[in-house]
Amino acid sequence: MLAILGRRHALHGPKRTGMQPHFPACPDERGPTLASVKNLHHRTTRMKTCTPSRKRLPWRWLAATAWLAFSSASAQPTLDPAWTAMAQKAAQDAARAAFGDRVPVRVEVEAGALDPRLQLAPCARVEVFLPPGQRAWGRTRIGLRCAQGTVAWRVTLPMNVKLWAPGLVLSASLPAGTVLAPGHLKMAEVDWSERDSPVLVHEPAAVGRTLGITVSAGAALRQEHLRKRQWFESGDTVRLTAVGPGFSIQGEGVALSAGIEGQSVRIRTESGRLVTGTPTGVRQVEVTL
């Protein structure tokens, strides 16, 4: 009987002409039944088709994605304010120790934030340390480690350390090549940590020096702003001072190159030995043993 019905469907079914879009029949969710087989010839001419539709994402997946995004944006590391205060105090002490007592200094420490994705386990005792290679001031980092807890974590907290101390500043903008005079300079509190080059403090050390670059009014006068001085020529006889732990030895030698401020120079001693030193003044060289 099924064969006859199939033949009848083949004889009376609609003919296709040309190229027409074809959509697969929708699957019957209830599965085939005897009634559906008997009435197959009535359904073939009016077969229900499935048209392509846009896939819908499951609402559970969308909700989970939204929750994860919210959690990532709102999560903050568990950093006790007392730990931050400890790190700031350590940064302040390190800056004061490195700066020394050359002039009175005021230290400002601004603590940064850890990576918001980081979650720290509870800790009963936290230790502070200065990581190797970190600067004592400016933009640096202070370490925190858990010394007593379920997890021995270790992190570094970013810090911005500023050193405010007296220093020479320019009274007016001056171009490169200007020979400094007392009227060009005045004292003010400046941020020493703004640049690596040290700030000049004593006026006699600056008067008579020549600016190597243009410096704006109110800017701190730093060593890098001045042209390097030449203390002697190549071939000049210079005075050597060899400095060691608890002693110093003086002698003479001949310079094998020009003595430029801040640059090393080679000297041949009276015995013919070659040493390397640093020019410190007019025909003066210091050698560290």
C-alpha positions as CSV (number, residue, x, y, z in Angstrom):
1,M,0.0,0.0,0.0
2,L,2.9,2.3,0.8
3,A,4.3,1.7,-2.7
4,I,1.0,2.6,-4.3
5,L,0.8,5.8,-2.3
6,G,4.3,6.7,-3.2
7,R,3.6,6.1,-7.0
8,R,0.4,8.2,-6.7
9,H,2.4,11.0,-5.2
10,A,4.9,10.7,-8.0
11,L,2.2,10.9,-10.6
12,H,0.1,13.8,-9.1
13,G,2.8,15.8,-7.3
14,P,3.6,19.3,-8.5
15,K,6.3,19.6,-11.1
16,R,9.2,21.9,-10.6
17,T,10.2,24.3,-13.3
18,G,13.6,26.0,-13.4
19,M,15.8,26.5,-10.5
20,Q,13.8,27.2,-7.3
21,P,15.0,27.6,-3.7
22,H,14.5,24.5,-1.8
23,F,14.0,24.3,2.0
24,P,14.1,21.1,3.9
25,A,10.9,19.9,5.5
26,C,10.4,20.6,9.1
27,P,11.0,17.6,11.3
28,D,8.0,16.2,13.0
29,E,8.7,16.5,16.7
30,R,6.1,13.8,17.5
31,G,7.6,11.2,15.1
32,P,5.6,9.2,12.4
33,T,2.2,7.6,13.2
34,L,-0.2,5.3,11.4
35,A,-2.6,8.2,10.7
36,S,0.2,10.2,9.2
37,V,1.2,7.4,6.9
38,K,-2.4,6.9,5.7
39,N,-2.8,10.6,5.0
40,L,0.6,11.0,3.4
41,H,-0.9,11.7,-0.1
42,H,-2.8,14.6,1.3
43,R,0.2,16.2,2.9
44,T,2.8,15.9,0.1
45,T,1.3,18.7,-1.9
46,R,1.3,21.0,1.0
47,M,4.5,20.0,2.8
48,K,5.4,22.5,5.5
49,T,8.9,23.9,4.9
50,C,11.4,25.5,7.3
51,T,12.8,28.8,6.3
52,P,16.3,29.9,7.4
53,S,16.0,31.8,10.7
54,R,18.5,33.8,12.8
55,K,20.0,31.7,15.6
56,R,19.0,32.9,19.0
57,L,21.6,32.7,21.8
58,P,20.3,30.9,24.9
59,W,19.3,33.3,27.6
60,R,21.3,31.5,30.2
61,W,24.5,32.0,28.1
62,L,23.8,35.7,27.8
63,A,23.1,36.1,31.5
64,A,26.4,34.3,32.4
65,T,28.4,36.5,30.0
66,A,26.9,39.7,31.4
67,W,27.6,38.5,35.0
68,L,31.3,37.7,34.2
69,A,31.7,41.1,32.5
70,F,30.2,42.9,35.6
71,S,32.4,40.9,37.9
72,S,35.6,41.6,36.1
73,A,34.8,45.4,36.0
74,S,33.8,45.6,39.6
75,A,36.3,43.2,41.2
76,Q,39.1,44.9,43.3
77,P,42.1,43.4,45.0
78,T,41.7,42.8,48.7
79,L,44.3,45.3,49.8
80,D,44.1,46.3,53.5
81,P,44.6,50.1,53.9
82,A,47.1,49.3,56.7
83,W,49.2,47.4,54.1
84,T,49.1,50.5,51.8
85,A,50.2,52.7,54.7
86,M,53.1,50.4,55.5
87,A,54.2,50.5,51.8
88,Q,54.0,54.3,51.8
89,K,56.1,54.6,55.0
90,A,58.7,52.2,53.5
91,A,58.9,54.3,50.4
92,Q,59.3,57.5,52.4
93,D,62.1,56.1,54.5
94,A,63.9,54.7,51.5
95,A,63.8,58.1,49.8
96,R,65.1,60.0,52.8
97,A,67.9,57.5,53.2
98,A,69.0,57.8,49.6
99,F,68.7,61.6,49.5
100,G,70.8,62.1,52.6
101,D,71.1,65.2,54.7
102,R,72.4,67.6,52.0
103,V,69.4,69.9,52.5
104,P,66.1,69.6,54.4
105,V,63.7,67.5,52.4
106,R,59.9,67.0,52.4
107,V,58.7,63.6,51.0
108,E,55.4,63.0,49.4
109,V,54.3,59.5,48.6
110,E,51.3,58.7,46.4
111,A,50.3,55.0,46.3
112,G,48.9,53.5,43.1
113,A,46.6,50.5,42.6
114,L,47.1,46.8,41.9
115,D,45.8,45.0,38.9
116,P,42.0,44.9,39.4
117,R,41.9,41.2,38.4
118,L,44.2,40.3,41.2
119,Q,42.6,38.7,44.3
120,L,44.7,38.4,47.5
121,A,44.1,35.7,50.0
122,P,43.7,36.7,53.7
123,C,47.0,37.2,55.5
124,A,47.7,37.6,59.2
125,R,51.1,39.3,58.7
126,V,52.4,41.3,55.7
127,E,56.0,42.3,55.2
128,V,57.2,45.3,53.1
129,F,60.4,45.2,51.0
130,L,62.1,47.3,48.3
131,P,62.5,45.2,45.1
132,P,66.0,45.1,43.6
133,G,66.6,47.7,40.9
134,Q,63.8,50.0,41.9
135,R,64.4,53.8,42.2
136,A,64.3,55.4,45.7
137,W,62.1,58.3,44.3
138,G,60.1,59.2,41.3
139,R,57.9,56.4,39.8
140,T,58.9,53.2,41.7
141,R,57.4,50.1,43.3
142,I,57.3,48.8,46.8
143,G,56.9,45.1,47.5
144,L,54.4,43.4,49.8
145,R,54.6,39.7,50.7
146,C,52.4,37.5,52.9
147,A,54.6,36.1,55.7
148,Q,51.8,34.4,57.6
149,G,48.7,33.1,55.7
150,T,47.2,30.2,53.8
151,V,48.8,31.5,50.6
152,A,52.3,33.0,50.4
153,W,51.5,35.7,47.9
154,R,53.9,38.5,46.8
155,V,53.0,41.7,44.9
156,T,54.5,45.1,44.1
157,L,52.5,48.3,44.6
158,P,53.3,51.2,42.3
159,M,54.3,54.4,44.0
160,N,55.1,58.0,43.0
161,V,57.6,59.5,45.4
162,K,58.3,63.2,45.3
163,L,61.2,65.0,47.0
164,W,60.6,68.7,47.8
165,A,63.8,70.5,48.8
166,P,65.5,73.9,48.4
167,G,67.3,74.5,45.1
168,L,68.4,77.2,42.7
169,V,65.8,78.3,40.1
170,L,66.1,80.8,37.3
171,S,64.5,84.3,37.7
172,A,63.8,84.6,34.0
173,S,64.0,82.5,30.9
174,L,67.6,82.3,29.6
175,P,68.8,81.0,26.2
176,A,71.7,78.5,25.7
177,G,75.1,80.1,25.9
178,T,74.2,82.5,28.8
179,V,76.9,82.9,31.4
180,L,75.1,82.8,34.8
181,A,75.3,85.7,37.1
182,P,73.9,86.2,40.7
183,G,70.9,88.1,39.3
184,H,69.8,85.1,37.3
185,L,69.3,82.9,40.3
186,K,67.1,82.6,43.4
187,M,66.3,79.9,45.9
188,A,62.9,78.0,46.0
189,E,61.4,74.7,46.9
190,V,61.6,72.4,43.9
191,D,60.8,68.7,43.1
192,W,64.2,67.0,43.0
193,S,62.6,63.8,41.8
194,E,61.2,65.3,38.6
195,R,64.4,64.5,36.8
196,D,67.5,62.3,37.4
197,S,70.0,65.2,37.2
198,P,70.7,66.8,40.6
199,V,69.6,70.3,41.4
200,L,72.3,72.9,42.2
201,V,71.9,74.4,45.7
202,H,74.9,76.7,46.2
203,E,75.1,79.9,44.2
204,P,79.0,80.0,43.9
205,A,78.8,76.6,42.1
206,A,76.5,78.0,39.4
207,V,77.8,81.6,38.9
208,G,80.1,81.8,35.9
209,R,78.8,78.6,34.4
210,T,77.4,78.6,30.9
211,L,73.9,77.2,30.0
212,G,74.0,74.4,27.5
213,I,70.3,74.6,26.7
214,T,67.5,77.1,27.1
215,V,65.9,77.0,30.6
216,S,62.5,78.6,31.4
217,A,61.8,80.9,34.3
218,G,61.1,79.2,37.6
219,A,62.7,75.9,36.5
220,A,65.2,74.3,38.8
221,L,68.8,74.7,37.7
222,R,70.2,71.2,37.2
223,Q,73.6,69.8,36.4
224,E,72.4,68.7,33.0
225,H,71.5,72.3,32.1
226,L,75.2,73.4,32.2
227,R,77.9,73.0,29.7
228,K,80.6,70.6,30.8
229,R,83.8,72.2,31.8
230,Q,87.2,71.3,30.5
231,W,89.7,71.2,33.3
232,F,92.9,70.5,31.3
233,E,94.2,69.6,27.9
234,S,95.8,66.3,26.7
235,G,99.5,66.3,27.7
236,D,99.0,68.5,30.7
237,T,100.6,67.6,34.0
238,V,97.9,66.9,36.5
239,R,97.7,66.3,40.3
240,L,96.5,62.8,41.2
241,T,94.6,61.9,44.3
242,A,94.2,58.2,44.9
243,V,91.4,57.6,47.5
244,G,90.9,54.3,49.3
245,P,89.2,53.0,52.4
246,G,90.5,55.4,55.1
247,F,93.4,56.8,53.2
248,S,94.5,58.9,50.2
249,I,97.7,59.2,48.2
250,Q,98.8,62.1,46.1
251,G,101.1,62.3,43.1
252,E,101.5,63.6,39.6
253,G,100.9,62.3,36.1
254,V,100.4,63.2,32.5
255,A,96.9,63.4,31.0
256,L,96.5,61.2,27.9
257,S,93.3,63.1,26.9
258,A,91.4,66.2,27.7
259,G,89.8,66.4,31.2
260,I,86.1,67.0,30.6
261,E,83.8,67.3,33.6
262,G,81.9,64.1,34.4
263,Q,84.0,62.0,32.0
264,S,86.8,59.5,32.8
265,V,90.4,60.3,31.8
266,R,93.5,58.1,31.6
267,I,96.7,59.3,33.3
268,R,100.2,58.0,33.1
269,T,101.9,58.2,36.5
270,E,105.5,59.1,37.2
271,S,106.3,55.4,37.4
272,G,104.8,54.7,33.9
273,R,101.6,53.0,35.2
274,L,98.3,53.8,33.5
275,V,95.4,54.7,35.8
276,T,91.8,55.9,35.1
277,G,90.3,58.8,37.1
278,T,87.7,61.5,37.1
279,P,88.6,65.2,36.6
280,T,87.5,67.2,39.7
281,G,89.0,70.7,39.0
282,V,91.7,72.6,37.3
283,R,94.4,70.0,36.6
284,Q,93.0,67.8,39.3
285,V,92.1,64.1,39.0
286,E,90.7,61.7,41.5
287,V,91.4,57.9,41.3
288,T,89.3,55.5,43.4
289,L,91.2,52.5,44.6
